[in-house]
């Protein structure tokens, strides 16, 4: 009887394992394609709603009309995308090169933290749109004002996320490493930085999205090329379809840049987890 019970228990456990394995095999598929399914549902609903509502192309074009315009105007969109992409990436890189060292200074110096934090918060509350005309006045109509605006709007999240990531480390772990003879440089590169990387890259993801907004805003104010400039031209010509095509291109650029940062994070921040 005891052996029979053991066999039944083993079979039950095996069946439960199969059920759990099937659930796990289904969950990644749903998680992987849920965003695409939701996007497709919204596009289909949009495509159906516009003709039923009797809306003209001037008011709201259908997704097929927008996609068709993107195909016919792909050269124009691509040429202006290169300009905006350069401004976005340049502003983001500058924000990283300045924001991370500034965050380290804030973390390691309490007087500097108390002095600079109120200034950063006050500067962050200023609408960057209000600064755009001044940047054009001081820096001209070239690359500088757009890159500067992209930097200013993406700078703050990098600083805050880096400081928060460095401060989130358990002090007992730091004390343990130091008791084993590690100096501050070793503690930083072996303990502090790896633990703070997820938070830092979280700030990078927010920053790269904001950098797209900053560059486009700069192009609204003063530009002769770029997606923001192209959208203004479409508005002046009352070309709603081209306007939507430009907005979709800007959105695609932001999503692709976000996933580039996410890819780098998976290669850098999660490597230590895989090594464990």
SETITI-495716 format. One record per residue: residue number from 0; x, y, z of N, C-alpha, C in turn. Coordinates in Angstrom, 1 decimal. Layout:
BEGIN
[node NUM [X Y Z] [X Y Z] [X Y Z]]
...
REM end
This chain:
BEGIN
[node 0 [0.8 -1.2 0.0] [0.0 0.0 0.0] [0.9 1.2 0.0]]
[node 1 [1.9 1.2 0.8] [2.8 2.4 0.9] [3.5 2.7 -0.5]]
[node 2 [3.9 1.6 -1.2] [4.5 1.8 -2.5] [3.6 2.3 -3.5]]
[node 3 [2.3 1.9 -3.4] [1.2 2.4 -4.3] [1.0 3.8 -4.1]]
[node 4 [1.0 4.2 -2.8] [0.8 5.7 -2.5] [1.9 6.5 -3.1]]
[node 5 [3.1 5.9 -2.9] [4.3 6.7 -3.4] [4.2 6.9 -4.9]]
[node 6 [3.8 5.8 -5.7] [3.6 5.9 -7.1] [2.6 6.9 -7.5]]
[node 7 [1.4 6.9 -6.8] [0.4 7.8 -7.1] [0.8 9.3 -6.8]]
[node 8 [1.5 9.4 -5.7] [2.0 10.8 -5.4] [3.0 11.2 -6.5]]
[node 9 [3.9 10.3 -7.0] [4.8 10.6 -8.0] [4.1 11.0 -9.3]]
[node 10 [3.0 10.2 -9.7] [2.3 10.6 -10.9] [1.6 11.9 -10.7]]
[node 11 [1.0 12.2 -9.6] [0.4 13.5 -9.3] [1.4 14.7 -9.5]]
[node 12 [2.5 14.4 -8.9] [3.6 15.5 -9.0] [4.0 15.7 -10.4]]
[node 13 [4.1 14.5 -11.2] [4.5 14.6 -12.6] [3.5 15.4 -13.4]]
[node 14 [2.2 15.1 -13.1] [1.1 15.8 -13.8] [1.1 17.3 -13.5]]
[node 15 [1.3 17.6 -12.2] [1.4 19.0 -11.9] [2.6 19.7 -12.6]]
[node 16 [3.7 19.0 -12.7] [4.9 19.6 -13.3] [4.6 19.8 -14.8]]
[node 17 [3.9 18.9 -15.5] [3.5 19.1 -16.9] [2.6 20.3 -17.0]]
[node 18 [1.6 20.4 -16.1] [0.7 21.6 -16.2] [1.5 22.9 -16.0]]
[node 19 [2.4 22.9 -15.0] [3.2 24.1 -14.8] [4.1 24.4 -16.0]]
[node 20 [4.6 23.4 -16.6] [5.5 23.6 -17.8] [4.7 24.2 -18.9]]
[node 21 [3.4 23.7 -19.1] [2.6 24.2 -20.2] [2.3 25.7 -19.9]]
[node 22 [2.0 26.0 -18.7] [1.7 27.4 -18.3] [2.9 28.3 -18.6]]
[node 23 [4.1 27.8 -18.2] [5.3 28.6 -18.4] [5.6 28.8 -19.9]]
[node 24 [5.2 27.7 -20.7] [5.5 27.9 -22.2] [4.5 28.8 -22.8]]
[node 25 [3.3 29.0 -22.2] [2.4 29.9 -22.8] [2.6 31.4 -22.3]]
[node 26 [3.1 31.5 -21.1] [3.3 32.9 -20.6] [4.3 33.7 -21.4]]
[node 27 [5.5 33.1 -21.7] [6.4 34.0 -22.5] [5.9 34.4 -23.8]]
[node 28 [5.0 33.6 -24.5] [4.4 34.0 -25.8] [3.5 35.2 -25.6]]
[node 29 [2.7 35.1 -24.5] [1.8 36.2 -24.3] [2.5 37.5 -23.9]]
[node 30 [3.5 37.3 -23.0] [4.3 38.5 -22.6] [5.1 39.1 -23.8]]
[node 31 [5.5 38.2 -24.7] [6.4 38.7 -25.8] [5.5 39.5 -26.9]]
[node 32 [4.3 39.0 -27.1] [3.5 39.6 -28.2] [2.3 40.4 -27.7]]
[node 33 [2.2 40.6 -26.4] [1.1 41.4 -25.9] [1.0 42.8 -26.4]]
[node 34 [2.2 43.5 -26.4] [2.3 44.8 -26.9] [1.9 44.9 -28.4]]
[node 35 [2.3 43.9 -29.2] [2.0 43.9 -30.6] [0.5 43.7 -30.8]]
[node 36 [-0.1 42.8 -30.0] [-1.5 42.5 -30.1] [-2.3 43.7 -29.8]]
[node 37 [-1.9 44.4 -28.7] [-2.7 45.6 -28.3] [-2.6 46.7 -29.4]]
[node 38 [-1.4 46.9 -29.9] [-1.2 47.9 -31.0] [-2.0 47.5 -32.2]]
[node 39 [-2.0 46.3 -32.6] [-2.8 45.8 -33.7] [-4.3 46.1 -33.5]]
[node 40 [-4.7 45.8 -32.3] [-6.1 46.0 -32.0] [-6.5 47.5 -32.1]]
[node 41 [-5.6 48.4 -31.6] [-5.9 49.8 -31.7] [-5.9 50.3 -33.1]]
[node 42 [-5.0 49.8 -33.9] [-4.9 50.2 -35.3] [-6.2 49.7 -36.1]]
[node 43 [-6.6 48.5 -35.8] [-7.8 47.9 -36.5] [-9.0 48.8 -36.1]]
[node 44 [-9.1 49.1 -34.8] [-10.3 49.9 -34.3] [-10.2 51.3 -35.0]]
[node 45 [-9.1 51.8 -35.1] [-8.9 53.1 -35.7] [-9.3 53.1 -37.2]]
[node 46 [-8.9 52.0 -37.9] [-9.2 51.9 -39.3] [-10.7 51.7 -39.5]]
[node 47 [-11.4 51.1 -38.6] [-12.8 50.8 -38.8] [-13.6 52.1 -38.4]]
[node 48 [-13.1 52.8 -37.3] [-13.9 53.9 -36.8] [-13.9 55.1 -37.7]]
[node 49 [-12.8 55.4 -38.4] [-12.8 56.6 -39.2] [-13.8 56.6 -40.3]]
[node 50 [-14.0 55.5 -41.2] [-15.0 55.5 -42.2] [-16.4 55.5 -41.6]]
[node 51 [-16.6 54.8 -40.5] [-17.9 54.7 -39.9] [-18.3 56.1 -39.3]]
[node 52 [-17.4 56.9 -38.8] [-17.7 58.2 -38.3] [-17.8 59.3 -39.4]]
[node 53 [-17.4 58.9 -40.6] [-17.5 59.8 -41.7] [-16.5 60.9 -41.7]]
[node 54 [-15.3 60.7 -41.0] [-14.3 61.7 -40.9] [-13.5 61.7 -42.2]]
[node 55 [-13.1 62.9 -42.6] [-12.3 63.1 -43.8] [-10.9 62.9 -43.5]]
[node 56 [-10.1 62.8 -44.6] [-8.6 62.6 -44.4] [-8.0 63.8 -43.8]]
[node 57 [-8.6 65.0 -44.0] [-8.1 66.2 -43.5] [-8.2 66.3 -42.0]]
[node 58 [-9.2 65.7 -41.4] [-9.5 65.6 -40.0] [-8.7 64.5 -39.3]]
[node 59 [-8.8 63.3 -39.8] [-8.2 62.2 -39.2] [-8.0 61.1 -40.3]]
[node 60 [-6.8 60.9 -40.8] [-6.5 59.9 -41.8] [-6.5 58.5 -41.2]]
[node 61 [-6.8 57.5 -42.0] [-6.7 56.1 -41.5] [-5.3 55.6 -41.4]]
[node 62 [-5.1 54.6 -40.6] [-3.7 54.0 -40.5] [-3.2 53.6 -41.9]]
[node 63 [-4.0 53.1 -42.8] [-3.6 52.7 -44.1] [-3.1 53.9 -44.9]]
[node 64 [-3.8 55.0 -44.8] [-3.4 56.2 -45.5] [-2.1 56.7 -44.9]]
[node 65 [-1.9 56.7 -43.6] [-0.7 57.1 -43.0] [0.5 56.2 -43.5]]
[node 66 [0.2 54.9 -43.4] [1.3 54.0 -43.9] [1.6 54.2 -45.3]]
[node 67 [0.6 54.4 -46.2] [0.9 54.6 -47.6] [1.7 55.9 -47.8]]
[node 68 [1.4 56.9 -47.0] [2.2 58.2 -47.1] [3.6 58.0 -46.7]]
[node 69 [3.8 57.2 -45.7] [5.1 56.9 -45.2] [5.9 56.1 -46.2]]
[node 70 [5.3 55.3 -47.0] [6.0 54.6 -48.1] [6.3 55.5 -49.2]]
[node 71 [5.4 56.4 -49.6] [5.7 57.3 -50.7] [6.7 58.4 -50.4]]
[node 72 [6.7 58.8 -49.1] [7.6 59.9 -48.7] [8.7 59.3 -47.8]]
[node 73 [9.2 58.1 -48.1] [10.2 57.5 -47.2] [11.5 58.2 -47.3]]
[node 74 [11.8 58.7 -48.5] [13.1 59.4 -48.6] [13.1 60.7 -47.8]]
[node 75 [12.0 61.4 -47.9] [11.9 62.7 -47.1] [11.9 62.4 -45.6]]
[node 76 [11.2 61.4 -45.2] [11.2 61.1 -43.7] [12.6 60.6 -43.3]]
[node 77 [13.2 59.8 -44.1] [14.5 59.3 -43.7] [15.6 60.4 -43.6]]
[node 78 [15.6 61.3 -44.6] [16.6 62.4 -44.6] [16.4 63.2 -43.3]]
[node 79 [15.2 63.6 -43.0] [14.9 64.4 -41.8] [15.1 63.6 -40.5]]
[node 80 [15.0 62.2 -40.6] [15.2 61.4 -39.4] [16.7 61.4 -39.0]]
[node 81 [17.5 61.4 -40.0] [19.0 61.4 -39.7] [19.3 62.6 -38.9]]
[node 82 [18.8 63.8 -39.2] [19.1 65.0 -38.5] [18.6 64.9 -37.1]]
[node 83 [17.3 64.5 -36.9] [16.8 64.4 -35.5] [17.5 63.4 -34.7]]
[node 84 [17.9 62.3 -35.3] [18.6 61.2 -34.6] [19.9 61.7 -34.1]]
[node 85 [20.6 62.4 -35.0] [21.9 63.0 -34.5] [21.8 63.9 -33.3]]
[node 86 [20.7 64.8 -33.4] [20.5 65.7 -32.2] [20.1 64.9 -31.0]]
[node 87 [19.3 63.9 -31.1] [18.9 63.1 -29.9] [20.1 62.4 -29.3]]
[node 88 [20.8 61.7 -30.1] [21.9 60.9 -29.6] [23.0 61.8 -29.0]]
[node 89 [23.3 62.9 -29.7] [24.3 63.8 -29.2] [23.9 64.4 -27.8]]
[node 90 [22.6 64.8 -27.7] [22.1 65.4 -26.4] [22.1 64.3 -25.3]]
[node 91 [21.8 63.1 -25.7] [21.8 62.0 -24.7] [23.2 61.7 -24.2]]
[node 92 [24.1 61.6 -25.1] [25.5 61.3 -24.8] [26.1 62.4 -23.9]]
[node 93 [25.8 63.7 -24.2] [26.3 64.8 -23.3] [25.7 64.7 -22.0]]
[node 94 [24.4 64.3 -21.9] [23.7 64.2 -20.6] [24.3 63.1 -19.7]]
[node 95 [24.7 62.0 -20.4] [25.4 60.9 -19.7] [26.8 61.3 -19.2]]
[node 96 [27.5 62.0 -20.1] [28.9 62.4 -19.7] [28.9 63.4 -18.6]]
[node 97 [27.9 64.2 -18.5] [27.9 65.2 -17.4] [27.1 64.7 -16.2]]
[node 98 [26.0 64.0 -16.5] [25.1 63.7 -15.4] [25.6 62.6 -14.5]]
[node 99 [26.3 61.6 -15.0] [26.9 60.6 -14.1] [28.0 61.1 -13.2]]
[node 100 [29.0 61.8 -13.7] [30.0 62.4 -12.8] [29.4 63.4 -11.8]]
[node 101 [28.3 64.1 -12.2] [27.7 65.0 -11.3] [27.0 64.2 -10.2]]
[node 102 [26.4 63.1 -10.5] [25.7 62.3 -9.5] [26.7 61.6 -8.6]]
[node 103 [27.9 61.3 -9.1] [28.9 60.8 -8.2] [29.4 61.8 -7.2]]
[node 104 [29.5 63.1 -7.7] [29.9 64.2 -6.8] [28.9 64.4 -5.7]]
[node 105 [27.6 64.3 -6.1] [26.5 64.4 -5.1] [26.6 63.3 -4.1]]
[node 106 [26.8 62.1 -4.6] [26.8 61.0 -3.7] [28.0 61.0 -2.7]]
[node 107 [29.2 61.4 -3.1] [30.3 61.4 -2.3] [30.6 62.7 -1.5]]
[node 108 [29.8 63.7 -1.8] [30.0 65.0 -1.1] [28.7 65.5 -0.5]]
[node 109 [28.5 65.5 0.7] [27.3 66.0 1.3] [27.1 67.5 1.2]]
[node 110 [28.2 68.3 1.4] [28.0 69.7 1.2] [27.6 70.1 -0.3]]
[node 111 [28.3 69.3 -1.2] [27.9 69.6 -2.6] [26.5 69.2 -2.9]]
[node 112 [26.0 68.1 -2.3] [24.6 67.6 -2.5] [23.7 68.7 -2.0]]
[node 113 [23.9 69.3 -0.8] [23.0 70.3 -0.3] [23.1 71.6 -1.1]]
[node 114 [24.2 71.8 -1.8] [24.3 73.1 -2.5] [23.7 72.9 -3.9]]
[node 115 [23.8 71.8 -4.6] [23.4 71.6 -6.0] [22.0 71.1 -6.1]]
[node 116 [21.5 70.3 -5.2] [20.2 69.7 -5.3] [19.1 70.8 -5.5]]
[node 117 [19.0 71.8 -4.7] [17.9 72.8 -4.9] [18.0 73.5 -6.2]]
[node 118 [19.3 73.7 -6.7] [19.4 74.3 -8.0] [18.9 73.4 -9.1]]
[node 119 [19.2 72.1 -9.0] [18.8 71.2 -10.0] [17.3 71.1 -10.1]]
[node 120 [16.7 71.0 -8.9] [15.2 70.9 -8.8] [14.6 72.2 -9.4]]
[node 121 [15.1 73.3 -9.0] [14.6 74.6 -9.5] [14.7 74.7 -11.1]]
[node 122 [15.8 74.2 -11.6] [16.0 74.3 -13.0] [15.1 73.3 -13.7]]
[node 123 [14.8 72.1 -13.1] [14.0 71.1 -13.7] [12.6 71.6 -13.8]]
[node 124 [12.1 72.5 -12.9] [10.7 73.0 -13.0] [10.5 74.0 -14.1]]
[node 125 [11.6 74.5 -14.7] [11.4 75.5 -15.7] [11.0 74.7 -17.0]]
[node 126 [9.9 75.1 -17.7] [9.5 74.5 -18.9] [10.6 74.7 -20.0]]
[node 127 [11.0 73.6 -20.5] [12.1 73.7 -21.5] [11.7 74.4 -22.8]]
[node 128 [10.4 74.5 -23.1] [9.9 75.2 -24.2] [10.2 76.7 -24.1]]
[node 129 [10.2 77.2 -22.8] [10.5 78.6 -22.6] [11.9 78.9 -22.8]]
[node 130 [12.8 77.9 -22.7] [14.2 78.1 -22.9] [14.6 78.1 -24.4]]
[node 131 [13.8 77.4 -25.2] [14.2 77.2 -26.6] [14.4 78.5 -27.3]]
[node 132 [13.6 79.6 -27.2] [13.9 80.8 -27.9] [15.2 81.5 -27.5]]
[node 133 [15.5 81.3 -26.1] [16.7 81.9 -25.6] [18.0 81.1 -26.1]]
[node 134 [17.8 79.8 -26.2] [18.9 79.0 -26.8] [19.2 79.4 -28.2]]
[node 135 [18.2 79.6 -29.0] [18.4 80.0 -30.4] [19.0 81.4 -30.4]]
[node 136 [18.6 82.3 -29.5] [19.2 83.6 -29.5] [20.7 83.6 -29.2]]
[node 137 [21.1 82.7 -28.2] [22.5 82.6 -27.8] [23.3 81.7 -28.7]]
[node 138 [22.8 80.6 -29.2] [23.5 79.6 -29.9] [23.3 79.6 -31.4]]
[node 139 [22.4 80.3 -31.9] [22.2 80.4 -33.3] [21.2 79.3 -33.8]]
[node 140 [21.2 79.1 -35.1] [20.2 78.2 -35.7] [20.8 76.9 -36.1]]
[node 141 [22.0 76.6 -35.7] [22.6 75.3 -36.1] [22.2 74.2 -35.2]]
[node 142 [23.2 73.2 -35.0] [23.0 72.1 -34.2] [22.9 72.4 -32.7]]
[node 143 [23.6 73.4 -32.3] [23.8 73.6 -30.9] [22.5 73.8 -30.1]]
[node 144 [21.5 74.6 -30.5] [20.3 74.7 -29.6] [19.5 73.5 -29.5]]
[node 145 [19.4 72.7 -30.5] [18.7 71.4 -30.5] [19.3 70.4 -29.6]]
[node 146 [20.7 70.3 -29.7] [21.4 69.3 -28.9] [21.4 69.8 -27.4]]
[node 147 [21.5 71.1 -27.2] [21.5 71.6 -25.8] [20.1 71.3 -25.2]]
[node 148 [19.0 71.5 -26.0] [17.7 71.3 -25.4] [17.5 69.8 -25.1]]
[node 149 [18.0 69.0 -26.0] [17.9 67.5 -25.7] [18.6 67.2 -24.5]]
[node 150 [19.8 67.8 -24.3] [20.6 67.5 -23.1] [19.9 68.0 -21.8]]
[node 151 [19.3 69.2 -21.9] [18.7 69.8 -20.7] [17.5 69.0 -20.2]]
[node 152 [16.7 68.5 -21.2] [15.5 67.8 -20.8] [15.8 66.4 -20.4]]
[node 153 [16.9 65.8 -20.8] [17.2 64.4 -20.4] [18.3 64.3 -19.3]]
[node 154 [18.7 65.4 -18.8] [19.8 65.5 -17.8] [19.4 65.0 -16.4]]
[node 155 [18.3 65.6 -16.0] [17.8 65.4 -14.6] [17.5 63.9 -14.3]]
[node 156 [16.8 63.1 -15.1] [16.6 61.7 -14.7] [17.9 60.9 -14.6]]
[node 157 [18.9 61.2 -15.3] [20.1 60.5 -15.2] [20.8 60.8 -13.9]]
[node 158 [20.8 62.0 -13.5] [21.4 62.4 -12.2] [20.7 61.7 -11.0]]
[node 159 [19.4 61.8 -11.0] [18.6 61.3 -9.9] [18.6 59.8 -9.8]]
[node 160 [18.5 59.1 -11.0] [18.5 57.6 -10.9] [19.9 57.1 -10.5]]
[node 161 [21.0 57.8 -10.9] [22.3 57.4 -10.5] [22.5 57.6 -9.0]]
[node 162 [22.1 58.7 -8.5] [22.2 58.9 -7.1] [21.4 57.9 -6.3]]
[node 163 [20.2 57.7 -6.7] [19.3 56.7 -6.0] [19.9 55.3 -6.0]]
[node 164 [20.5 54.9 -7.2] [21.1 53.6 -7.3] [22.3 53.4 -6.4]]
[node 165 [23.1 54.5 -6.3] [24.3 54.4 -5.4] [23.9 54.4 -4.0]]
[node 166 [22.8 55.1 -3.6] [22.4 55.1 -2.2] [21.6 53.9 -1.8]]
[node 167 [21.1 53.1 -2.7] [20.3 52.0 -2.4] [21.1 50.8 -1.9]]
[node 168 [22.4 50.8 -2.0] [23.2 49.7 -1.6] [23.2 49.5 0.0]]
[node 169 [23.1 48.3 0.4] [23.1 48.0 1.9] [24.5 48.4 2.5]]
[node 170 [24.4 49.3 3.5] [25.7 49.7 4.1] [26.4 48.6 4.8]]
[node 171 [25.7 47.6 5.3] [26.4 46.4 5.9] [27.2 45.7 4.9]]
[node 172 [26.8 45.6 3.6] [27.6 45.0 2.6] [28.9 45.8 2.3]]
[node 173 [28.7 47.1 2.3] [29.9 47.9 2.1] [30.9 47.7 3.3]]
[node 174 [30.4 47.7 4.5] [31.2 47.5 5.7] [31.9 46.1 5.6]]
[node 175 [31.2 45.1 5.1] [31.8 43.8 5.0] [33.0 43.8 4.0]]
[node 176 [32.7 44.4 2.8] [33.8 44.5 1.8] [35.0 45.2 2.3]]
[node 177 [34.8 46.3 3.0] [35.9 47.1 3.5] [36.6 46.3 4.6]]
[node 178 [35.9 45.6 5.4] [36.6 44.8 6.4] [37.5 43.7 5.9]]
[node 179 [37.2 43.4 4.6] [38.1 42.4 3.9] [39.3 43.0 3.2]]
[node 180 [39.4 44.3 3.4] [40.6 45.0 2.9] [40.4 45.8 1.6]]
[node 181 [39.2 45.9 1.1] [39.0 46.6 -0.2] [39.0 48.1 0.1]]
[node 182 [39.6 48.8 -0.8] [39.6 50.3 -0.8] [38.4 50.8 -1.4]]
[node 183 [38.3 52.2 -1.5] [37.1 52.8 -2.0] [36.9 52.5 -3.5]]
[node 184 [38.0 52.5 -4.3] [37.9 52.2 -5.7] [37.4 50.8 -6.0]]
[node 185 [38.0 49.9 -5.2] [37.5 48.5 -5.3] [36.1 48.3 -4.9]]
[node 186 [35.7 49.0 -3.8] [34.3 48.9 -3.4] [33.3 49.5 -4.4]]
[node 187 [33.8 50.6 -5.1] [32.9 51.2 -6.1] [32.7 50.3 -7.3]]
[node 188 [33.8 49.8 -7.8] [33.7 49.0 -9.1] [33.2 47.6 -8.9]]
[node 189 [33.4 47.0 -7.7] [33.0 45.7 -7.4] [31.7 45.5 -6.8]]
[node 190 [31.2 46.6 -6.0] [30.0 46.5 -5.3] [29.0 47.6 -5.6]]
[node 191 [29.4 48.8 -5.5] [28.5 49.9 -5.7] [27.9 50.0 -7.1]]
[node 192 [28.8 50.1 -8.1] [28.4 50.2 -9.5] [27.6 49.1 -10.0]]
[node 193 [28.0 47.8 -9.8] [27.1 46.7 -10.2] [25.7 46.8 -9.6]]
[node 194 [25.6 47.1 -8.3] [24.3 47.2 -7.7] [23.5 48.3 -8.2]]
[node 195 [24.1 49.4 -8.6] [23.4 50.6 -9.1] [23.1 50.6 -10.5]]
[node 196 [23.6 49.7 -11.3] [23.4 49.7 -12.8] [21.9 49.6 -13.2]]
[node 197 [21.1 48.7 -12.5] [19.7 48.7 -13.0] [19.0 50.1 -12.8]]
[node 198 [19.3 50.8 -11.7] [18.7 52.1 -11.5] [19.3 53.1 -12.5]]
[node 199 [20.6 53.0 -12.8] [21.2 53.9 -13.7] [20.6 53.8 -15.1]]
[node 200 [20.5 52.5 -15.5] [19.9 52.3 -16.9] [18.4 52.6 -16.9]]
[node 201 [17.7 52.5 -15.8] [16.4 53.0 -15.8] [16.3 54.5 -16.1]]
[node 202 [17.3 55.3 -15.5] [17.3 56.7 -15.8] [17.7 56.9 -17.3]]
[node 203 [18.6 56.1 -17.8] [19.0 56.2 -19.2] [17.8 56.0 -20.2]]
[node 204 [16.9 55.0 -19.8] [15.7 54.8 -20.6] [14.8 56.0 -20.6]]
[node 205 [14.6 56.6 -19.5] [13.7 57.8 -19.4] [14.4 58.9 -20.2]]
[node 206 [15.7 59.0 -20.0] [16.4 60.2 -20.6] [16.4 60.1 -22.2]]
[node 207 [16.6 58.9 -22.7] [16.6 58.8 -24.2] [15.2 59.1 -24.8]]
[node 208 [14.2 58.8 -24.1] [12.8 59.2 -24.6] [12.6 60.7 -24.5]]
[node 209 [13.1 61.3 -23.4] [13.0 62.7 -23.2] [13.9 63.5 -24.2]]
[node 210 [15.0 62.9 -24.6] [15.9 63.5 -25.5] [15.2 63.7 -26.9]]
[node 211 [14.4 62.7 -27.3] [13.7 62.9 -28.5] [12.7 64.0 -28.5]]
[node 212 [12.0 64.2 -27.3] [11.1 65.3 -27.2] [11.9 66.7 -27.2]]
[node 213 [13.0 66.7 -26.6] [13.8 67.9 -26.6] [14.3 68.3 -27.9]]
[node 214 [14.8 67.4 -28.7] [15.3 67.7 -30.0] [14.1 68.2 -30.9]]
[node 215 [13.0 67.5 -30.9] [11.9 68.0 -31.7] [11.4 69.3 -31.3]]
[node 216 [11.3 69.6 -30.0] [10.9 71.0 -29.6] [11.9 72.0 -30.1]]
[node 217 [13.2 71.7 -30.1] [14.2 72.6 -30.6] [13.9 72.9 -32.1]]
[node 218 [13.5 71.8 -32.8] [13.3 72.0 -34.3] [12.0 72.8 -34.5]]
[node 219 [11.1 72.7 -33.6] [9.9 73.6 -33.7] [10.2 75.1 -33.7]]
[node 220 [11.2 75.4 -32.9] [11.5 76.8 -32.7] [12.4 77.4 -33.9]]
[node 221 [13.4 76.6 -34.2] [14.3 77.1 -35.3] [15.1 76.0 -35.9]]
[node 222 [14.7 75.6 -37.1] [15.4 74.5 -37.8] [15.0 74.6 -39.3]]
[node 223 [15.9 74.1 -40.1] [15.7 74.0 -41.5] [15.6 72.5 -42.0]]
[node 224 [15.9 71.6 -41.0] [15.8 70.2 -41.3] [15.3 69.5 -40.0]]
[node 225 [14.9 68.2 -40.1] [14.5 67.5 -39.0] [13.1 67.2 -39.0]]
[node 226 [12.7 66.2 -38.2] [11.3 65.7 -38.2] [10.3 66.8 -37.6]]
[node 227 [10.8 67.6 -36.6] [10.0 68.6 -36.1] [9.8 69.7 -37.1]]
[node 228 [10.8 70.1 -37.9] [10.6 71.0 -39.0] [9.7 70.5 -40.0]]
[node 229 [9.8 69.2 -40.4] [8.9 68.6 -41.4] [7.5 68.7 -40.9]]
[node 230 [7.2 68.4 -39.6] [5.9 68.5 -39.1] [5.3 69.9 -39.2]]
[node 231 [6.1 70.9 -38.9] [5.7 72.3 -39.1] [5.3 72.6 -40.5]]
[node 232 [6.1 72.1 -41.4] [5.8 72.3 -42.9] [4.5 71.6 -43.2]]
[node 233 [4.3 70.4 -42.7] [3.0 69.7 -43.0] [1.8 70.5 -42.4]]
[node 234 [2.0 71.1 -41.2] [0.9 71.9 -40.6] [0.6 73.1 -41.5]]
[node 235 [1.7 73.8 -42.0] [1.5 75.0 -42.8] [0.8 74.7 -44.1]]
[node 236 [0.9 73.5 -44.6] [0.3 73.0 -45.9] [-1.0 72.3 -45.6]]
[node 237 [-1.4 72.2 -44.4] [-2.7 71.5 -44.0] [-2.7 70.1 -44.5]]
[node 238 [-1.5 69.5 -44.4] [-1.3 68.1 -44.9] [-1.3 67.2 -43.6]]
[node 239 [-2.5 66.8 -43.2] [-2.7 66.1 -42.0] [-2.0 64.7 -42.1]]
[node 240 [-2.1 64.1 -43.2] [-1.6 62.7 -43.4] [0.0 62.7 -43.2]]
[node 241 [0.6 63.7 -43.8] [2.1 63.8 -43.6] [2.4 64.2 -42.2]]
[node 242 [1.6 65.0 -41.6] [1.8 65.3 -40.1] [1.8 64.0 -39.3]]
[node 243 [0.8 63.2 -39.5] [0.7 61.9 -38.8] [1.8 61.0 -39.1]]
[node 244 [2.3 61.0 -40.4] [3.4 60.1 -40.8] [4.7 60.6 -40.1]]
[node 245 [4.8 61.9 -39.9] [6.0 62.4 -39.2] [5.9 62.0 -37.7]]
[node 246 [4.7 62.1 -37.1] [4.6 61.8 -35.7] [4.9 60.3 -35.5]]
[node 247 [4.4 59.4 -36.4] [4.7 58.0 -36.3] [6.2 57.7 -36.4]]
[node 248 [6.8 58.4 -37.3] [8.3 58.3 -37.4] [9.0 58.7 -36.2]]
[node 249 [8.6 59.8 -35.6] [9.2 60.2 -34.3] [9.0 59.2 -33.2]]
[node 250 [7.8 58.6 -33.2] [7.5 57.6 -32.2] [8.4 56.3 -32.4]]
[node 251 [8.5 55.9 -33.7] [9.3 54.7 -34.0] [10.8 55.0 -33.6]]
[node 252 [11.3 56.2 -33.8] [12.6 56.5 -33.4] [12.8 56.4 -31.9]]
[node 253 [11.9 56.9 -31.1] [12.0 56.8 -29.7] [11.9 55.4 -29.2]]
[node 254 [11.0 54.6 -29.8] [10.9 53.2 -29.3] [12.2 52.4 -29.6]]
[node 255 [12.8 52.6 -30.8] [14.0 52.0 -31.2] [15.2 52.3 -30.3]]
[node 256 [15.3 53.6 -30.0] [16.4 54.1 -29.1] [16.2 53.5 -27.7]]
[node 257 [14.9 53.4 -27.3] [14.7 52.8 -26.0] [15.1 51.4 -25.9]]
[node 258 [14.8 50.6 -27.0] [15.2 49.2 -27.0] [16.7 49.1 -27.2]]
[node 259 [17.4 50.0 -27.8] [18.9 50.0 -27.8] [19.4 50.1 -26.4]]
[node 260 [18.9 51.0 -25.7] [19.4 51.2 -24.3] [19.1 49.9 -23.5]]
[node 261 [17.9 49.4 -23.7] [17.5 48.1 -23.0] [18.4 47.0 -23.4]]
[node 262 [18.8 46.9 -24.6] [19.7 45.8 -25.1] [21.1 46.0 -24.4]]
[node 263 [21.6 47.2 -24.3] [22.9 47.4 -23.6] [22.7 47.1 -22.1]]
[node 264 [21.6 47.4 -21.5] [21.4 47.1 -20.1] [21.5 45.6 -19.9]]
[node 265 [20.8 44.8 -20.8] [20.8 43.3 -20.7] [22.2 42.8 -20.8]]
[node 266 [23.0 43.4 -21.6] [24.4 42.9 -21.8] [25.3 43.3 -20.7]]
[node 267 [25.0 44.4 -20.0] [25.9 45.0 -19.0] [25.4 44.7 -17.6]]
[node 268 [24.2 45.1 -17.3] [23.7 45.0 -15.9] [23.3 43.6 -15.5]]
[node 269 [22.9 42.8 -16.4] [22.4 41.5 -16.1] [23.5 40.4 -16.2]]
[node 270 [24.7 40.8 -16.7] [25.8 39.8 -16.9] [26.2 39.3 -15.5]]
[node 271 [26.2 40.1 -14.5] [26.6 39.6 -13.2] [25.6 38.6 -12.6]]
[node 272 [24.3 38.8 -13.0] [23.3 37.8 -12.5] [23.5 36.5 -13.2]]
[node 273 [23.9 36.5 -14.5] [24.1 35.2 -15.2] [25.3 34.5 -14.7]]
[node 274 [26.3 35.3 -14.2] [27.5 34.6 -13.7] [27.4 34.0 -12.4]]
[node 275 [26.3 34.3 -11.7] [26.1 33.7 -10.4] [25.7 32.2 -10.5]]
REM end
